[in-house]
Amino acid sequence: MGEKVDVVIIGAGPSGCAAAHRLASIAPDIKIEILEARDRVGGRTMTIDLPCNRSGEVDQWDIGGQWVGASQTDVMQVIHDFHFETYPQPYKGTKFMQLGKSNKITTYSGIIPDMGGLWGALQMAFYLWKLERMCKKVSIADPFSSPVARELEGHTMASYSAKYLTNEAAYQSMDVAAKAVFGSNASSVSMLFFLAYANSSGGVSKLLESTPGSAQELPSGKTFEASYVISTLPPNLLLKVEFHPPLTKATRFVYENLPMGYYSKYIVVYDKAFWKDRGYSGEIVTNGGDGGGPLSVVFDATTCRGTPALVGFIAGSADVKYSQLSKDARKEAVVTALSKFLGDEALNPIHYEDKIWREDPYSGGCPSNHAQPGPLSNFKDVRLPFHRVHFAGTHTATEWNGYISGAIQAGKRAAVEVLHRFRPASISQELLKGTAYDPNPPMLPKGCHTCCVKPLLGCTLGILAVAIVIKIIYNSVGLA
Ligand SMILES: Cc1cc2nc3c(=O)[nH]c(=O)nc-3n(C[C@H](O)[C@H](O)[C@H](O)COP(=O)(O)OP(=O)(O)OC[C@H]3O[C@@H](n4cnc5c(N)ncnc54)[C@H](O)[C@@H]3O)c2cc1C
């Protein structure tokens, strides 16, 4: 027999910490054990120290989850409650774009990038308008129940976009978007899943806009006996856990079809923000150019202390290629590519750092799980309780699925489900909303009514460009 506790939470990422916090807030006397495989909390969020000058002083950057936006209510609440600091993402200045067959580098200053002329811009605007309308009909709670599910079921983001985007730059922008959002090429992301994912974030433009937005055995042999378990493991890792009795086929079916992205994040620290001196924002959107370079999206990563840096991602097929090289070779490839946009000063950084998330055994990729084309008929089972096991983690979120905010929402929801069974008197009907025990489950999440059409997708993809940078240092929360 192992140590007896009321609730075991697997994983001390944002979701596990949020679940623990909600359990402890509502029922302070219950005994909770959080099992974390790493020697740190935070999961796919991770703040690291890097040299910030030639004399060896250090500053801090996020090598995992970084940006948050005002519409991400769950993470904004945590920031407010725990007095975390945020600071705005620098975005002013000329931006670079390299899309289309010619791989020509173009610049733009406002929100409208050069999509190869008016025709490309019009195509993109129409396509985004169409996606916004379709997205409102696809709920992340059950994408397969959508009236557009049949039309989209076998489509990838690439195959569906090819039907509407004959302009090469506009078409390629969907690939950069898929890499930035999922760490995967557009040719392997289900279109139905993309729309459901976007809906959970309040709409396609909110996701892509560019302006400021049971017991578990431990290695030590220690075992726990718990009344309930909350798992926050991403699907790719959950499948490695042995369940007795085994998970239902429906749950395995959906979890087996949710791979993690191939995604590495790099931070390049410089003596000065030379790009700003030239009027550049530091923002780059590129198809990688001739020969498939490592860049996809790049942003200014100057810290709140003012240390100049750039941040970017090597994603999808590019990550497969570059993660096989040595770190020095990746650095060389990245700074050489940066210099083609921003000038030769890019070749001489103070420091280059990267993390290949696909090689991290306790994430197995990043930034989040996505669905490949095929039946999403069982997607609703992703958060269905299994006996005494409840599922959290950002992949189960109904708002901002895949993001830190979604992880928090899911953790809070799973905690309420457990309390509803363990301490029913402590849970109101209001708190039950959106849980497995909601007597009136909503057809669509809140976010789907707030969609708005922004003219262009390609400029800077993702909440990536929007936002407010946050230092979430969970150690200071004291939950682990
Ligand atoms: C490079 C990168 C950039 C990102 N950018 C952003 C961004 O800008 N904005 C944003 O909102 N989101 C971003 N994300 C996504 C965000 O970090 C995740 O959505 C969030 O961390 C998910 O939280 P989670 O708790 O669901 O899962 P995780 O953070 O993955 O936490 C799961 C925990 O489980 C632990 N674990 C794994 N296996 C076991 C086991 N067998 N036993 C016990 N514990 C185990 C892990 O160590 C981990 O601590 C990014 C992620 C990455 C990697």
The ligand as an SDF file (V2000), in Angstrom:
LIG
                    3D

 53 58  0  0  0  0  0  0  0  0999 V2000
    8.6030   26.9340  -27.2680 C   0  0  0  0  0  0  0  0  0  0  0  0
    7.1850   27.1130  -26.7820 C   0  0  0  0  0  0  0  0  0  0  0  0
    6.5370   28.3060  -27.0160 C   0  0  0  0  0  0  0  0  0  0  0  0
    5.2390   28.5000  -26.5620 C   0  0  0  0  0  0  0  0  0  0  0  0
    4.6770   29.7370  -26.6960 N   0  0  0  0  0  0  0  0  0  0  0  0
    3.5260   30.0030  -26.0460 C   0  0  0  0  0  0  0  0  0  0  0  0
    3.0580   31.3430  -25.9250 C   0  0  0  0  0  0  0  0  0  0  0  0
    3.7340   32.2860  -26.3620 O   0  0  0  0  0  0  0  0  0  0  0  0
    1.8800   31.5570  -25.2990 N   0  0  0  0  0  0  0  0  0  0  0  0
    1.1460   30.5220  -24.7580 C   0  0  0  0  0  0  0  0  0  0  0  0
    0.0880   30.7770  -24.1840 O   0  0  0  0  0  0  0  0  0  0  0  0
    1.5780   29.2480  -24.8490 N   0  0  0  0  0  0  0  0  0  0  0  0
    2.7600   28.9650  -25.4440 C   0  0  0  0  0  0  0  0  0  0  0  0
    3.2560   27.6940  -25.4550 N   0  0  0  0  0  0  0  0  0  0  0  0
    2.3970   26.5790  -24.9710 C   0  0  0  0  0  0  0  0  0  0  0  0
    2.3290   26.5120  -23.4310 C   0  0  0  0  0  0  0  0  0  0  0  0
    3.6220   26.5070  -22.8760 O   0  0  0  0  0  0  0  0  0  0  0  0
    1.5560   25.2580  -23.0710 C   0  0  0  0  0  0  0  0  0  0  0  0
    0.2420   25.3950  -23.5780 O   0  0  0  0  0  0  0  0  0  0  0  0
    1.4200   25.0170  -21.5630 C   0  0  0  0  0  0  0  0  0  0  0  0
    2.6640   24.9430  -20.9280 O   0  0  0  0  0  0  0  0  0  0  0  0
    0.6600   23.7180  -21.3420 C   0  0  0  0  0  0  0  0  0  0  0  0
    0.5180   23.5140  -19.9660 O   0  0  0  0  0  0  0  0  0  0  0  0
    0.1090   22.0830  -19.4220 P   0  0  0  0  0  0  0  0  0  0  0  0
    0.1430   22.1590  -17.9510 O   0  0  0  0  0  0  0  0  0  0  0  0
   -1.1260   21.6300  -20.1030 O   0  0  0  0  0  0  0  0  0  0  0  0
    1.2560   21.0870  -19.9500 O   0  0  0  0  0  0  0  0  0  0  0  0
    2.8340   21.1370  -19.6420 P   0  0  0  0  0  0  0  0  0  0  0  0
    3.2770   22.5290  -19.5180 O   0  0  0  0  0  0  0  0  0  0  0  0
    3.4710   20.2880  -20.6870 O   0  0  0  0  0  0  0  0  0  0  0  0
    2.9570   20.4250  -18.2280 O   0  0  0  0  0  0  0  0  0  0  0  0
    2.8950   19.0080  -18.0930 C   0  0  0  0  0  0  0  0  0  0  0  0
    3.7920   18.5970  -16.9360 C   0  0  0  0  0  0  0  0  0  0  0  0
    3.7550   17.1660  -16.8030 O   0  0  0  0  0  0  0  0  0  0  0  0
    5.0740   16.7060  -16.4850 C   0  0  0  0  0  0  0  0  0  0  0  0
    5.1890   15.2820  -16.8170 N   0  0  0  0  0  0  0  0  0  0  0  0
    5.3600   14.7170  -18.0370 C   0  0  0  0  0  0  0  0  0  0  0  0
    5.3910   13.3680  -17.9140 N   0  0  0  0  0  0  0  0  0  0  0  0
    5.2270   13.0700  -16.6040 C   0  0  0  0  0  0  0  0  0  0  0  0
    5.1130   11.8510  -15.8550 C   0  0  0  0  0  0  0  0  0  0  0  0
    5.1950   10.6390  -16.4380 N   0  0  0  0  0  0  0  0  0  0  0  0
    4.9290   11.9310  -14.5120 N   0  0  0  0  0  0  0  0  0  0  0  0
    4.8520   13.1590  -13.8990 C   0  0  0  0  0  0  0  0  0  0  0  0
    4.9350   14.3420  -14.5620 N   0  0  0  0  0  0  0  0  0  0  0  0
    5.0970   14.3040  -15.9000 C   0  0  0  0  0  0  0  0  0  0  0  0
    5.9610   17.6070  -17.3120 C   0  0  0  0  0  0  0  0  0  0  0  0
    7.2910   17.6160  -16.8270 O   0  0  0  0  0  0  0  0  0  0  0  0
    5.2580   18.9560  -17.1600 C   0  0  0  0  0  0  0  0  0  0  0  0
    5.7460   19.6830  -16.0540 O   0  0  0  0  0  0  0  0  0  0  0  0
    4.5540   27.4470  -25.8890 C   0  0  0  0  0  0  0  0  0  0  0  0
    5.2130   26.2400  -25.6490 C   0  0  0  0  0  0  0  0  0  0  0  0
    6.5070   26.0740  -26.0650 C   0  0  0  0  0  0  0  0  0  0  0  0
    7.2350   24.7950  -25.7080 C   0  0  0  0  0  0  0  0  0  0  0  0
  1  2  1  0
  2  3  1  0
  2 52  2  0
  3  4  2  0
  4  5  1  0
  4 50  1  0
  5  6  2  0
  6  7  1  0
  6 13  1  0
  7  8  2  0
  7  9  1  0
  9 10  1  0
 10 11  2  0
 10 12  1  0
 12 13  2  0
 13 14  1  0
 14 15  1  0
 14 50  1  0
 15 16  1  0
 16 17  1  0
 16 18  1  0
 18 19  1  0
 18 20  1  0
 20 21  1  0
 20 22  1  0
 22 23  1  0
 23 24  1  0
 24 25  2  0
 24 26  1  0
 24 27  1  0
 27 28  1  0
 28 29  2  0
 28 30  1  0
 28 31  1  0
 31 32  1  0
 32 33  1  0
 33 34  1  0
 33 48  1  0
 34 35  1  0
 35 36  1  0
 35 46  1  0
 36 37  1  0
 36 45  1  0
 37 38  2  0
 38 39  1  0
 39 40  1  0
 39 45  2  0
 40 41  1  0
 40 42  2  0
 42 43  1  0
 43 44  2  0
 44 45  1  0
 46 47  1  0
 46 48  1  0
 48 49  1  0
 50 51  2  0
 51 52  1  0
 52 53  1  0
M  END
$$$$
